[in-house]
Amino acid sequence: MTEYTITHPFLTWVVFGAFGSAGAILFTLVAWQLLKLHALAQGYRRSAMRWIMFGCMFLFSAAWFSCGVGGTPGNLLSPDPATHDPAVAGGVALLSIVLSVPGWGCLLVGQWRLLRGARSDQATGSA
């Protein structure tokens, strides 16, 4: 078993910790705002908020998995070859892509629902 606190430079832990924490906090704030919008929205706007929230969840998960660059923060960035695990890195990269594609798809569907609803509102003269 590799002792990761020894094989990784201190700066790696600081950078991954700071940006990982900032990302988690920002995602929480985005989710909170979307949930407040969802509570106020009606009709197509409410449906669009759901799709957008699912997209954000998938994209956050994809980013979270990819940020480790092959496992425990920065395994492939470590100068110690004992921490390098190409199989784990490949799996994490695949998982990141697998999660990001539905994320972008959900965002696209959410935007499409908003656009279609706005055009319908415009055509009927409702707000």
URHU-V98945 format. One record per pair of residues at least 24 apart in sequence whose ideal C-beta (glycine too) atoms are under 8 Angstrom apart, sorted by sequence separation. I is the first residue (numbers start at 1). GAP is how many residues later the second one is. D is the distance in Angstrom with one decimal. If there is no record, write none. Layout:
# URHU-V98945
<<I GAP D> <I GAP D>>
This chain:
# URHU-V98945
<<68 24 6.3> <31 25 6.8> <30 26 6.0> <31 26 7.7> <66 26 6.7> <65 27 5.4> <66 27 7.0> <27 29 7.1> <65 30 5.0> <66 30 3.8> <65 31 4.8> <27 33 4.6> <62 33 7.8> <63 33 7.6> <62 34 4.8> <65 34 6.7> <62 35 7.4> <62 36 8.0> <23 37 7.4> <62 37 3.8> <61 38 4.8> <62 38 3.8> <23 40 6.7> <59 40 7.6> <23 41 7.4> <58 41 5.2> <59 41 6.1> <62 41 6.0> <58 42 6.9> <61 42 7.8> <20 44 7.7> <23 44 7.6> <58 44 5.0> <59 44 3.7> <58 45 3.1> <59 45 7.3> <57 46 7.5> <20 47 6.3> <55 47 7.8> <56 47 7.3> <19 48 7.4> <54 48 8.0> <55 48 4.9> <58 48 6.2> <59 48 7.6> <54 49 7.9> <55 49 6.9> <55 50 7.3> <16 51 6.8> <55 51 3.3> <56 51 7.5> <16 52 7.6> <54 52 4.4> <55 52 3.6> <20 53 7.8> <55 53 7.8> <52 54 7.1> <55 54 7.9> <51 55 5.1> <52 55 6.1> <55 55 6.1> <17 56 7.9> <51 56 7.4> <16 57 3.9> <16 58 6.3> <51 58 4.6> <52 58 3.7> <51 59 3.4> <52 59 7.6> <13 60 6.7> <50 60 7.6> <12 61 6.1> <49 61 7.3> <12 62 4.7> <48 62 4.6> <51 62 6.3> <48 63 7.4> <8 65 6.9> <12 65 6.4> <48 65 4.1> <8 66 5.9> <12 66 7.6> <47 66 5.4> <48 66 4.5> <4 68 5.2> <4 69 8.0> <8 69 7.7> <44 69 5.4> <45 69 6.9> <48 69 7.2> <8 70 5.2> <9 70 7.9> <44 70 7.0> <7 71 5.1> <7 72 7.8> <44 72 7.0> <45 72 6.6> <7 73 3.9> <44 73 3.2> <43 74 6.8> <7 75 6.9> <8 75 7.4> <7 76 5.0> <44 76 7.6> <2 78 7.3> <4 79 6.9> <2 80 5.3> <2 81 5.2>>
